[in-house]
Amino acid sequence: MQTDHSFSQAPAPGAFTMTDDAVPLWRLYLLRALYLLVAVGLALSFWPALLQHSDLWAQRRGEMAAMLVGLSLLCAWGLRYPLQMLPLLIFELVWKTVWIVAFAYPLWQHGAMTPGVEESFYACLAGVVITPLVLPWRYIAHHYFSKPGQRWRN
């Protein structure tokens, strides 16, 4: 006999469940503002080059630009679905933190930071400071760490 897994099971009695309504409206607006900031910032930085570029630029920065343009499109989607698109903001926080720790900091230590790297450092640092202030951490903890994961097999 096959079990129909199309509907989620009801939570156990006494179990804590956090719905989207548990996130205050003001936090949703903050999330939307952050999605808009990321989408517009990336659009202004990378869309012009994506639409008109040299072969050399495409060889050196094409993959990164394509990824960041895709990220800008998905962040625009976050304006409509701010909670469902949270993994994008978590990704933003993680990659910027990794870049600062693994690349910018060692360059700074060795006195090899160029003006371009310094500009990127401050842009990433702003994201590393602002993003944790905006993210709904209780919601993230519940939905990504406390809640059981999806099944691996039937």
C-alpha positions as a Markdown table, in Angstrom:
| # | Residue | x | y | z |
|---|---|---|---|---|
| 1 | Met | 0.0 | 0.0 | 0.0 |
| 2 | Gln | 1.4 | 3.4 | -1.0 |
| 3 | Thr | 1.1 | 6.4 | 1.3 |
| 4 | Asp | 0.1 | 9.7 | -0.1 |
| 5 | His | 2.7 | 12.3 | 0.9 |
| 6 | Ser | 1.2 | 15.2 | -0.8 |
| 7 | Phe | -0.1 | 16.8 | 2.4 |
| 8 | Ser | 2.0 | 17.6 | 5.4 |
| 9 | Gln | 1.4 | 16.0 | 8.6 |
| 10 | Ala | -0.2 | 17.9 | 11.4 |
| 11 | Pro | 2.3 | 18.9 | 14.1 |
| 12 | Ala | 2.4 | 16.9 | 17.3 |
| 13 | Pro | 0.3 | 18.1 | 20.1 |
| 14 | Gly | 2.1 | 20.7 | 22.1 |
| 15 | Ala | 4.7 | 21.3 | 19.4 |
| 16 | Phe | 5.6 | 24.9 | 18.6 |
| 17 | Thr | 4.9 | 25.9 | 15.0 |
| 18 | Met | 5.8 | 29.3 | 13.6 |
| 19 | Thr | 3.7 | 30.6 | 10.8 |
| 20 | Asp | 4.5 | 33.5 | 8.4 |
| 21 | Asp | 2.2 | 35.7 | 10.5 |
| 22 | Ala | 4.6 | 35.4 | 13.4 |
| 23 | Val | 6.9 | 37.7 | 11.5 |
| 24 | Pro | 5.8 | 41.3 | 12.1 |
| 25 | Leu | 4.7 | 43.4 | 9.1 |
| 26 | Trp | 7.5 | 46.0 | 9.8 |
| 27 | Arg | 10.1 | 43.2 | 9.4 |
| 28 | Leu | 8.6 | 42.1 | 6.1 |
| 29 | Tyr | 9.0 | 45.7 | 4.9 |
| 30 | Leu | 12.6 | 45.7 | 6.1 |
| 31 | Leu | 13.2 | 42.5 | 4.2 |
| 32 | Arg | 11.6 | 44.0 | 1.1 |
| 33 | Ala | 13.8 | 47.1 | 1.4 |
| 34 | Leu | 16.9 | 44.9 | 1.6 |
| 35 | Tyr | 15.8 | 42.8 | -1.4 |
| 36 | Leu | 15.2 | 46.1 | -3.3 |
| 37 | Leu | 18.6 | 47.4 | -2.3 |
| 38 | Val | 20.4 | 44.2 | -3.4 |
| 39 | Ala | 18.4 | 44.0 | -6.7 |
| 40 | Val | 18.9 | 47.6 | -7.7 |
| 41 | Gly | 22.5 | 47.7 | -6.6 |
| 42 | Leu | 23.4 | 44.6 | -8.6 |
| 43 | Ala | 21.3 | 45.8 | -11.6 |
| 44 | Leu | 23.2 | 49.1 | -11.6 |
| 45 | Ser | 26.6 | 47.4 | -11.2 |
| 46 | Phe | 26.2 | 44.5 | -13.6 |
| 47 | Trp | 23.4 | 44.8 | -16.1 |
| 48 | Pro | 25.1 | 47.5 | -18.2 |
| 49 | Ala | 28.2 | 45.3 | -18.6 |
| 50 | Leu | 26.1 | 42.2 | -19.2 |
| 51 | Leu | 24.3 | 43.9 | -22.1 |
| 52 | Gln | 27.4 | 45.4 | -23.7 |
| 53 | His | 30.9 | 43.9 | -23.0 |
| 54 | Ser | 34.1 | 42.9 | -24.6 |
| 55 | Asp | 35.3 | 39.3 | -25.1 |
| 56 | Leu | 38.1 | 39.9 | -22.6 |
| 57 | Trp | 35.6 | 41.1 | -19.9 |
| 58 | Ala | 33.4 | 38.0 | -20.7 |
| 59 | Gln | 36.4 | 35.8 | -20.2 |
| 60 | Arg | 37.4 | 37.3 | -16.9 |
| 61 | Arg | 34.2 | 38.3 | -15.2 |
| 62 | Gly | 31.4 | 36.7 | -17.2 |
| 63 | Glu | 30.5 | 33.9 | -14.8 |
| 64 | Met | 30.4 | 36.2 | -11.8 |
| 65 | Ala | 28.4 | 38.8 | -13.6 |
| 66 | Ala | 25.8 | 36.2 | -14.8 |
| 67 | Met | 25.5 | 34.8 | -11.3 |
| 68 | Leu | 25.0 | 38.3 | -9.8 |
| 69 | Val | 22.5 | 39.3 | -12.5 |
| 70 | Gly | 20.5 | 36.2 | -11.7 |
| 71 | Leu | 20.7 | 37.0 | -8.0 |
| 72 | Ser | 19.3 | 40.5 | -8.7 |
| 73 | Leu | 16.4 | 39.0 | -10.6 |
| 74 | Leu | 15.7 | 36.6 | -7.7 |
| 75 | Cys | 15.9 | 39.4 | -5.2 |
| 76 | Ala | 13.2 | 41.2 | -7.2 |
| 77 | Trp | 11.1 | 38.1 | -6.6 |
| 78 | Gly | 11.8 | 38.6 | -2.9 |
| 79 | Leu | 9.7 | 41.8 | -3.0 |
| 80 | Arg | 6.6 | 39.6 | -3.4 |
| 81 | Tyr | 7.8 | 36.6 | -1.3 |
| 82 | Pro | 10.1 | 38.0 | 1.4 |
| 83 | Leu | 10.1 | 34.9 | 3.6 |
| 84 | Gln | 10.2 | 32.3 | 0.9 |
| 85 | Met | 13.3 | 34.0 | -0.6 |
| 86 | Leu | 15.2 | 34.2 | 2.7 |
| 87 | Pro | 17.9 | 31.7 | 1.5 |
| 88 | Leu | 19.0 | 34.4 | -1.0 |
| 89 | Leu | 19.7 | 36.9 | 1.8 |
| 90 | Ile | 21.5 | 34.1 | 3.9 |
| 91 | Phe | 23.6 | 33.4 | 0.8 |
| 92 | Glu | 24.4 | 37.1 | 0.5 |
| 93 | Leu | 25.5 | 37.2 | 4.1 |
| 94 | Val | 27.6 | 34.0 | 3.8 |
| 95 | Trp | 29.4 | 34.8 | 0.6 |
| 96 | Lys | 30.2 | 38.4 | 1.7 |
| 97 | Thr | 31.6 | 37.1 | 5.0 |
| 98 | Val | 33.7 | 34.5 | 3.3 |
| 99 | Trp | 35.1 | 37.0 | 0.8 |
| 100 | Ile | 36.0 | 39.5 | 3.6 |
| 101 | Val | 37.7 | 36.8 | 5.7 |
| 102 | Ala | 39.4 | 34.8 | 3.0 |
| 103 | Phe | 40.3 | 37.5 | 0.4 |
| 104 | Ala | 40.0 | 41.1 | 1.6 |
| 105 | Tyr | 41.5 | 40.6 | 5.1 |
| 106 | Pro | 44.7 | 38.8 | 3.8 |
| 107 | Leu | 45.1 | 41.4 | 1.1 |
| 108 | Trp | 44.9 | 44.2 | 3.8 |
| 109 | Gln | 47.3 | 42.3 | 6.0 |
| 110 | His | 49.9 | 42.1 | 3.2 |
| 111 | Gly | 49.4 | 45.8 | 2.1 |
| 112 | Ala | 48.1 | 44.5 | -1.3 |
| 113 | Met | 44.6 | 46.0 | -1.2 |
| 114 | Thr | 43.9 | 48.0 | -4.4 |
| 115 | Pro | 41.3 | 50.8 | -4.6 |
| 116 | Gly | 38.9 | 48.4 | -6.4 |
| 117 | Val | 39.2 | 45.7 | -3.7 |
| 118 | Glu | 38.8 | 48.4 | -1.0 |
| 119 | Glu | 35.6 | 49.6 | -2.6 |
| 120 | Ser | 34.3 | 46.0 | -2.7 |
| 121 | Phe | 35.3 | 45.5 | 0.9 |
| 122 | Tyr | 33.2 | 48.4 | 2.1 |
| 123 | Ala | 30.2 | 47.3 | 0.0 |
| 124 | Cys | 30.5 | 43.8 | 1.4 |
| 125 | Leu | 31.0 | 45.0 | 4.9 |
| 126 | Ala | 27.8 | 47.1 | 4.7 |
| 127 | Gly | 26.0 | 43.9 | 3.7 |
| 128 | Val | 27.6 | 41.9 | 6.5 |
| 129 | Val | 26.5 | 44.6 | 9.0 |
| 130 | Ile | 23.0 | 45.3 | 7.7 |
| 131 | Thr | 21.8 | 41.8 | 6.7 |
| 132 | Pro | 21.9 | 40.3 | 10.2 |
| 133 | Leu | 19.9 | 43.3 | 11.5 |
| 134 | Val | 17.1 | 42.7 | 9.0 |
| 135 | Leu | 16.9 | 38.9 | 9.0 |
| 136 | Pro | 14.1 | 37.3 | 11.2 |
| 137 | Trp | 16.4 | 35.0 | 13.1 |
| 138 | Arg | 13.7 | 33.2 | 15.1 |
| 139 | Tyr | 11.8 | 32.4 | 11.9 |
| 140 | Ile | 15.1 | 31.2 | 10.3 |
| 141 | Ala | 16.0 | 29.0 | 13.3 |
| 142 | His | 12.5 | 27.4 | 13.3 |
| 143 | His | 12.2 | 26.9 | 9.6 |
| 144 | Tyr | 15.7 | 25.9 | 8.7 |
| 145 | Phe | 17.1 | 24.3 | 11.9 |
| 146 | Ser | 14.3 | 23.1 | 14.2 |
| 147 | Lys | 11.7 | 21.9 | 11.7 |
| 148 | Pro | 12.2 | 18.3 | 10.3 |
| 149 | Gly | 13.6 | 18.1 | 6.8 |
| 150 | Gln | 11.9 | 16.6 | 3.8 |
| 151 | Arg | 12.0 | 12.9 | 3.5 |
| 152 | Trp | 14.8 | 11.2 | 1.6 |
| 153 | Arg | 12.8 | 8.2 | 0.3 |
| 154 | Asn | 9.3 | 6.7 | 0.3 |
